[in-house]
């Protein structure tokens, strides 16, 4: 099974991923995978260079950046497909395709790019659709404080161009809410309540299927 955790920068995605991993027990192998894969993917590394202003005007192109992030995920396709086919394995994703859709739409101010991302990643690149997508609906103001604190204590986590743009973060959160409301590319939960998320994940893992509705 595949469960994707989505949210703006500083929303607390990594913390939630680790909590889910810690609280699920028995009968299911739980693994995690975070995107972008900066340590191993050339496409992610190029995107990161662009986000720190070291790739000329590359970052100005929403479609070019979205393509780099999509190709990063394509590089992990075998791992993703294996998890999607396995009945005894849960792969928790820290960001997935919806991240590309929400950020791209927020940058362009045009929802049309959302379906372009869907076609690119799920159809052309043949990435598996997740069983559950979770929008960690943290207030942008709270997320901004967390991101700033993180950057001040860890030199490797200095804010990139997306993180510096508070307007972009707010708009991205709005598009995430829209994706969740429309149940874009499958089942969603949208909440900032960690306990509610844990219960929903336990339910879907216990059922062994992403087809039943447990939205709250």
C-alpha positions in Angstrom: 0.0 0.0 0.0 1.0 3.6 -0.6 0.1 6.4 1.8 1.2 10.0 0.8 1.6 12.7 3.4 1.2 16.2 1.8 1.5 19.7 3.1 3.3 23.0 2.8 6.8 23.6 4.0 6.9 23.4 7.8 3.6 21.6 8.1 5.2 18.8 10.1 5.1 16.1 7.5 8.3 14.4 8.6 7.2 14.3 12.2 3.9 12.8 11.2 5.6 10.2 9.0 7.7 9.0 11.9 4.7 9.0 14.2 2.8 6.8 11.8 5.7 4.5 11.4 6.1 4.2 15.2 2.5 3.5 16.0 1.7 1.0 13.3 2.5 -2.5 14.5 2.1 -6.1 13.7 1.8 -7.8 10.3 2.8 -4.9 8.1 6.3 -3.9 7.0 6.4 -0.1 7.2 8.9 1.8 5.1 9.3 5.5 4.3 10.4 7.5 1.2 10.7 11.2 1.1 10.6 13.3 -2.1 12.5 15.1 -3.5 15.3 12.5 -3.1 18.1 15.1 -3.0 20.7 12.5 -1.9 20.4 10.2 -4.8 18.4 11.7 -7.7 20.1 14.0 -10.3 16.7 15.5 -11.2 16.1 16.4 -7.6 19.6 17.8 -7.2 19.1 20.0 -10.3 15.8 21.2 -8.9 17.4 22.1 -5.6 20.2 24.0 -7.3 17.5 26.0 -9.2 15.6 26.7 -5.9 18.8 28.3 -4.5 19.4 30.4 -7.6 22.2 28.4 -9.1 20.6 27.3 -12.3 20.0 30.6 -14.1 16.4 31.2 -14.9 15.3 27.5 -14.7 13.2 28.1 -11.6 11.2 30.7 -13.5 9.6 27.9 -15.5 6.8 26.2 -13.5 6.6 23.4 -16.1 10.4 22.8 -16.1 10.5 22.5 -12.3 7.5 20.3 -12.2 9.1 18.0 -14.8 12.3 17.7 -12.7 10.3 16.7 -9.6 8.2 14.3 -11.6 11.4 12.6 -13.1 12.8 12.3 -9.5 9.7 10.2 -8.6 10.0 8.3 -11.9 13.5 7.2 -10.7 11.8 5.5 -7.8 9.0 3.9 -9.8 10.1 0.3 -9.3 10.1 0.8 -5.5 6.7 2.5 -5.7 5.2 -0.1 -7.9 6.5 -3.0 -5.7 4.9 -1.4 -2.6 1.7 -0.8 -4.4 1.5 -4.5 -5.4 2.5 -5.9 -2.0 -0.2 -6.9 0.5 2.2 -7.0 3.5 4.1 -3.7 2.9 3.2 -0.1 3.6 5.3 2.6 2.0 4.7 6.1 3.6 5.6 8.9 1.2 6.7 12.3 2.5 5.3 14.3 -0.5 4.1 12.7 -3.8 2.4 13.7 -7.0 -0.1 16.1 -5.3 2.8 18.2 -4.1 3.7 18.9 -7.8 0.1 19.7 -8.6 -0.5 22.1 -5.6 2.8 24.0 -5.9 2.6 24.3 -9.7 -1.0 25.6 -9.6 -0.1 28.0 -6.8 2.8 29.4 -8.8 0.8 29.8 -12.0 -2.4 30.8 -10.4 -4.0 28.4 -12.9 -5.7 25.1 -11.9 -5.2 23.8 -15.5 -1.7 22.6 -14.6 -3.1 20.2 -12.1 -4.4 17.9 -14.7 -1.2 18.3 -16.7 0.7 17.0 -13.6 -1.8 14.1 -13.3 -1.3 13.1 -16.9 2.5 13.4 -16.7 3.1 11.5 -13.6 0.3 8.9 -13.3 -0.2 8.3 -17.1 3.0 9.0 -19.0 5.5 8.1 -16.2 3.2 5.3 -14.9 3.6 6.1 -11.2 1.1 4.2 -9.0 -1.9 6.1 -7.5 -1.7 6.1 -3.7 -4.2 4.3 -1.6 -4.6 7.4 0.7 -3.4 11.0 0.5 -3.2 13.0 3.7 -3.2 16.8 3.6 -1.6 17.9 6.9 -3.6 21.1 7.1 -1.3 23.2 9.3 -2.0 26.9 9.3 0.5 28.7 7.0 1.5 31.1 9.8 2.4 28.1 12.1 4.2 26.3 9.3 6.2 29.5 8.5 7.5 29.7 12.1 8.5 26.1 12.1 10.4 26.5 8.8 12.2 29.6 10.1 13.2 27.8 13.3 14.4 24.8 11.3 16.5 27.1 9.1 18.0 28.9 12.0 19.2 25.7 13.7 20.3 23.7 10.7 22.5 25.3 8.1 21.6 22.6 5.6 17.9 23.5 5.8 18.2 27.2 4.8 15.1 28.4 3.1 14.8 28.0 -0.6 12.9 30.3 -3.0 9.6 28.4 -2.4 10.0 28.5 1.3 10.8 32.2 1.4 7.5 33.1 -0.4 4.8 33.3 2.2 2.2 34.0 -0.4 3.1 30.9 -2.4 2.8 28.8 0.8 -0.6 30.2 1.5 -1.8 29.6 -2.1 -0.4 26.1 -2.1 -2.3 25.3 1.1 -5.5 26.5 -0.6 -4.8 24.3 -3.6 -4.1 21.3 -1.4 -7.5 21.9 0.3 -9.1 21.9 -3.2 -7.4 18.7 -4.2 -8.5 17.0 -0.9 -12.1 18.3 -1.3 -12.3 17.0 -4.9 -10.6 13.7 -3.9 -8.1 14.3 -6.7 -6.5 11.0 -7.8 -8.2 9.0 -5.1 -9.0 9.1 -1.4 -8.0 12.0 0.9 -8.0 13.1 4.5 -7.5 16.8 5.3 -6.8 17.6 8.9 -4.2 18.9 11.3 -5.3 16.4 14.0 -2.5 13.8 14.3 -4.7 11.4 16.3 -7.4 11.5 13.6 -4.8 10.7 11.0 -3.4 7.8 12.9 -6.8 6.3 13.4 -7.5 6.7 9.7 -4.2 5.1 8.7 -4.8 2.2 11.1 -8.2 1.7 9.6 -7.1 1.6 6.0 -4.1 -0.7 6.9 -6.4 -3.0 8.8 -8.9 -3.2 6.0 -6.0 -3.9 3.5 -7.7 -1.7 1.0 -7.8 1.9 -0.1 -11.3 1.7 -1.5 -13.4 2.2 1.6 -14.3 5.7 2.7 -12.9 6.8 6.1 -12.8 10.6 5.5 -13.6 12.7 8.6 
